Amino acid sequence: MIDVAIVGGGISGLATACDLSARGHEVAVLERQVAPGGNAISERFGGWLMEHGPTTLNAAFLPPGSMVESLGLDASTEPLGPGVRRRYLLDRGLLSGISTHPAGFLLSGYLSPLEKLSLLAEIARPRRRGTGEESLHAFVTRRFGRGFADRVIDPMAAGIFMADARDLSAAAAFPRLVEFEARFGSVLRALLAIRRGSDPGQRLFSWPGGVATLPRALAARLGGAVRTGVAVTGIARQAQGFDIATARNGTLRARALVLAVQPHVAANLLAGLDATATEALADIAAPPVAVVFLGFARGQVAHPLDGLGYLSTRAAGKVISGVQFPSTMFAGRAPEGHVALAAYVGGSRAPEAARLPARELADLVLAELRPILGLAGVPSVVRVRHWERGLPQYRLGHDARHAAISAAQERLPGLFLTGNYLAGVSVTACLVQAARTAIDADCYLAGGTAVAAPAEAMPRILRRR
């Protein structure tokens, strides 16, 4: 019998395993795919680098002593390139560039004078007195006005979650905003207070080899503890732990079990053990997403590409939710004299489009991008990645689902769940959640009661209310 079995070899599972291994526990990571890493796939070919999944981490929300630091990867991180000077939004056929300066929206012509006035008036609006869950769109409309919600926040929700701001729970998806209103009475007042304080600004980064550098380093640290090509078919609770049945590799017994898999997989594995958690996990939607990677000679693209990319409003009526400019974000993402584009399709807005055959989808994306970015001629590179299940949707009711899932860990001592459907979809959020999971599992194995890491040790954006 080993100490901990971790089902799932993505970043969440690998980070949890590394942390537990460093604490002296014998661990085994069971990964169904032939290689670990989950959705963090960075593919280099012919001078190009395509990110099939996540593209950045945020240094502002990595706590001291994070897995990035402990692996020695902090020395090789690559910050955003100097060419990132604007944020772009596509609305009703017009692509608007807005300075990354904090007052960018007020200084640009993107918002109307009335929308700017409504934005500034947020600081004087009374805090909410009622109770009950609010959608992100409703929260922002109430605080900042309908125009800001439609033209800024809804495209942001599509970019971060591939979701509809009208469906997202404000408290679950952006708990910090809700906390700001409750604590300061105003989001703007809170932001001003923070800027006067010591909170770090947001800092996005990657590595020269892409985000997959992280899971590769985690897997290397774990060595033979990572077992790939192992499909888990069922789990059973035993007096001293869990039996984990696999398709071709027999049964493994462990004192503790961590499920670091997608929520629908966790639901299937818990179906015979905890009906409440199973229902909550199965209720977390993850609509399909496709990534269309395009490479052009620089002279074929009229747009300056001087930003992270652009996001599209609902009123734009486009299939593409957003586009990144990878060769502007980081060096080495395209050969000399060339530029790379990555378009994102699907999620809640256009799930069926994400399932189109690669050639048909690429043609659709190119047709949309040509007039927007001034594309000419045939691209040097066209690659498409389909994800049948994309990002988990933090829809209304998510906090209740989260509570039901967390309670399963109390009903089944020794069971732990971790992943991007709990406290944030970003890689950074997964690392923080994995660290909390490892602390809980370590405490359980030591004979104590699993208690989550203290809130003050976590980045504020990830603290629950």
N, C-alpha and C positions, 0 to 999 in steps of 0.2 A: 504494500500500500504506500502510495506517495502522499505528500502533504496536500498539494493543490493540483487539480486538473483545470486547465483553461481551455474552453472550447471556443475557437476562433483565433486566427493568427493575423488579424489586422492590427493597426496601431494600438487600439485599446487593449487587446489581449496581450500583445507583446510587451507593452509598457507595464501592465499589471504583473506579468510574469517576471520581468526584469527586476521590478521593485521587490517582489516576494523572494526571488532568488538572492538578491542582495541582503535580505533579512535572514538568510540561512535556511530557507525552505526548499525542499525538493519539488520542482514543478515540471509539468509536462503541458506543452501547448499542442492542441490537436487542431490542425487546419485542413479543411477539405480540399483546397486548391493545391496545385503542384508547387506553388511558391508562396511564402508568407507576404504580408503587406496589405491585404484587403484591397480597398479602392485606391490606395496610394501607389499609383503606377506612373513612373516617369520613364518615357521611352526616348532614347536618343538614336537618331539615324541621320546620316549624311549631313551633319552640322546642325540639325534641328533638334529641339527637345520638346516633346509633347507631354503635357500633364493630362492623364486620362481621368484623374480624380481631383483631389484638393491641390491648390496651387500655392498657398502661402501659409505661414504661421504668424501669430501676433506676439511679438516679444513683450508687449505691455502687460499681457495677462499670464505670462509664465512666472510662477513663483520662484524664489531663490532655491537653488538645488534641484531644479527640474530635471527631467530625463535628458533633455537636450544638453544641459550642462554636465550631468554625470557621465554622459557618453563621450564628452570632449568635442561635441559637434558645434559648440558655441564659437569656437575659434575659426570655423570655416563658413559661418553663415554669410549670406549675401543680402544686403539691404536693397530696397527698391532703387532702381536707377534714377539718375538725375533728370531724365526725360519725363518723369511723372509730375506734371505741373497742373493738370486740370482733371476734373471729373466731368463726364459727359452723360447727358440724358437725352433720350429720343422721345419727342412728344409731337404727335400730329405732323409727322413728316419732317420736323426740324430737329437737327442735332445741335444741342446747345452745350458749350463749354463753360464750366464754372470753376473758378479758382479753388484750389485746395485750402486757401486761407479760411480760418473759422468764420469770417464774415462773407464768404464767397457768394452765398445765395442772396445776401442783401446787396452786394455790389454788382451782381450780374443782372441781365435783363430777363432771366429765365422766369422768375416769378413776377406777377403783376404787382403794381403798387398796393392794391388791396390785400393781396396775398402776403406781401412783405409786412404790411401793417398788422395783419392778423398774426403773423409769426412773432413779431415783437411784442404784441399784446399778451402773449402767453405768460409773461412774467407777472402780470397783474390779475390773471384769471384765478378764481378761487379753486382750491383743491376739491376733489370729488368727495362728496359726503356719503353717497350711497355705497352699497356693497354689491357683490356679484361680479362675475367675470366680464371683461370687455375684450373685444377684438382689438388687434393692433390698429386697424384703420379707425375704429371708433375712438380709441384713446387719443390718437394723434389729431383726429378731426376736432375733438372736444378741446384739446389743449392748443393746437396750432392753426386749425382751420381746415376746411375741406380741400382747398387747393394744394396745400402742402402734403396732405395725406395722399391725394390722388397722384400728384406729379413728382413727389420725392420718395415718400415712404413705401408706396405700393411697388414701384420698381426696385427699391432696395430689398423689400421682402422677396421679390422674385429673384434677385441676385444672390441673396444669402441662403434662402430656403427653397428656391424654386417654387414659391408658394404665393397664395393670395392673401394680402394683408387683411382682407375681410374675414378670412377663415382663421388666421393665426391668433392665438391667445397672447395678449400683450404681456401678461404676467409670466407666461412660460417662455415665450420667445425672446422678450426683452425685459427681464425682471428689473434691470437697473432703472429703466424709465419709470416703472411703477413705484419703485423705491424712492426715486428722486421726488416724485410728486408727494408721496406720503411723508417724506422726511423734511423737504424744503418748501413744499407748497407750490413749487414751480420747477420744471425741468431746466429752463434757462438759468434760474437762480442757482440751481445745483451745479450746472456746468461752470458758471462763473466762480463759484466757491471752490470747485475742484481745480480750476486753472490757477487760482491763487494759492492752492495747496501744493502737495508734492506728488500727486498722482501722475504717473508717466503718460506721455502721449502715446497714441497707437503707433506701433512700428511693425510693419509687415516685412517678412524676410523669407528666404528659402536657402537653398544650397546650389552650387554650380551643377550638381547632378540632379536637382529637383527634389521634391518632397519625399520621394522614395528613398532618399538618403537616410531618413530616420528609421523606417522599418528595417532597412538592410542592416543598419548598425545595431538595432535591437536584436534582430535574429542572430547576428554574429556573436553578440554578447551571450546569448542563451545557448548557442551551439546545438548539441544533440538533444536538448530539451524540446526543440521544435520538431514536431513530427508532421510532415506534409503528406497530402494524399490520404488523409484519414477522415472518413465520413462518420460522424457520430449519428447513430440511429435511435438511441434512447438512453434515458437515465433512470435510475432507480435509487430510492432512498434506503440506506441500510443503517443498522444500529451505530456503526462506527464511521459512517460517511456516505459515499455515493458509488454506485457501480455505473460506469459509462460504457455502453455497448457501442461497438463500431461495426461497419459493414464487413471489413476484411481483416481487421487487426485485433480481433478478440475483445475482451472486456478489461477495462482499466478501473482499479479501485483507488479512490482518493478520499482523504479526510475532509477536504473542502472542494467546492466546485464553483468556478467562475464562468458564467455564460457571457462571452464577449462577441456575440453574433447579432445579426439584424433582428429586429423585434419579431418578425414573422417566424424566423427560425427558433428563437427562444420560446415563442408561443407553442410551436409544435413539440419542442422538447419537454415543456412543462405541462402539456395537456393532461397527463395522467396524475400530476402531482399537485397542482394548484389551479383550480378553475378560475378563480378571480383574477390572478395575474395573467393567465392565458388569455382571458377575454380582453383585458386592458392592452396587452401586447399586440394582439391581433387587430385591435382597433386603431393602431398607429399606421396611417397611410404613408406610402413612399412611392409616389407616382414615377414612371420611367423618365429618364433623362438621357439625352444624347449630346456628345461633344463633337463638333466639327472643326477640325484643325486645318488651317489653310496657310500656305506659304507663297509669298509673292516676291518678285524683285522690287526693291524700294521704289523704282520709277513707275511701277504699275499702280501704286496707291497714292492718290492725291492728298488724302487726309494726313495731317502732321503726326497723328498717333501719339500725341503728347499727354497721355494719361494712362490710367489702369485699363481703360476700355470705356464702354458705355452700357447703360441700362435703359430699358424701354418701358414706357408707361403703357397701361392698358389701352389708352386712347390711340396709341400709335398703330394698333391693329396689326402687329407683326407676330410671326411665329417665334422669332428669336427673342428670348428674355433678356439676354445680355451678351456682350462680346468683350473678351479681354485682349489686350495688346501685349502678349508675352515677351516679345523682343524689346519692348520699351520698359517693361517691368524689371527684367533681369538680363544681364549680358549672357551671350552664348546660347540664346534660344533660337537663333536663326543664323545661317551662314553670312559672311560679310556681304554687304550690299543687298540683303534680303530682310524681310519682315515677316513676323508670324501673327496670325489671328486665331482666336479660339472662340467659337460661337456655341452658346448653350441653348438647347431647345428642350421643351417638355415641362415636367413638373405639373403643378396644378393648372397652369395656363393652357398647355397644349400637349397632354399626355399621348394622344394618338400620333402627333407629328414625330415624337421621339421614337416611335416604332417603325417609321418609314424605312425602306431599304436604303443602304448607305448612299448609293448613287443618286437616288431620288431626293434624299434629304440634303445631300451636298449641293445639288442643283437648286433646290429651294432656298437654301442659305445664301448661296452666291447671288441669286436673283435679288434677294432682299438687301444684301450688303453693297452691291455695285453702286447704286445711286447714293447711298448714305456715306460711304467712305471713298467714293470715286475710284473704284477698282476697274482696271483695264486689262484685257487679255486673259489668258488661261493661267491659273495658278500653277506654281512649280510643284506643290505638294497638296494633296487632299487626303485626309484620313478621318475616319468616323469611328467613334466609340459609342456603343449602345450600352446603357445600364438599365436593365429591366426594372430594377428597383433603385430609385434615386435617394434623395435626402428625406429623412423622416419629417413629417409635418407636425409642428407643434400647434395643432388646431385647438379650438375652444374645447375645454374639458381636459386639457393635457395635464394640468396639475392633479386632477382626480385620478387620471390614469397613472401618473407618476407615483402617487401615494399607494395605489393598489399594487403596483409592481414592487415598490419598496417594502410593503408589508409582507410580501411573499418571503423575503429574506428573514423575517422574524418567525414566520410560520414554519419555515424549513431551515433550521440552523445549519450553517455551513454553506449555504447557497448564496452566491453574490452575482449581481448583474451589473454590467458596465457597457458603455457604448454611446454613440452620438444621438441617441433618442432620449437621453435622460436630462442632461444639463447643458446642452449646447452642441451644435453640429460641427463646429470647427475642430481642426486638429488640436489646437491649444486646449479647447474645452475637453476633448477626449483624454489628453494627457493629465489634466487636473482631475478628472473623474477617475481615471485609472489609479492615480496616486491615492485617492480616497478609498477606492476599492481595496487596494493593497493594505492600507492601514487597517481597514475593517477585518480583512481576512487574517492578517497577522495577529490581531487582537483575539479573534476567535480561536485560532490555532494555539495561542498561548493559554487558553482556558478562560478568557474573559468574555465580556459581551461586546459584540461588534458595535463600535461607535464611530460615526463619521468624523473625519478630521475637523478640528475647530474651524469655524468660519473665517477667523482672522488669518488663517494660513492659506486661504483660497483667494484668488482674484475676485474682486467685488462683483464683477459682472456675472459670476457663476453662483453667487450666494442665493439660496432660496429666501423667500420673504420670511 
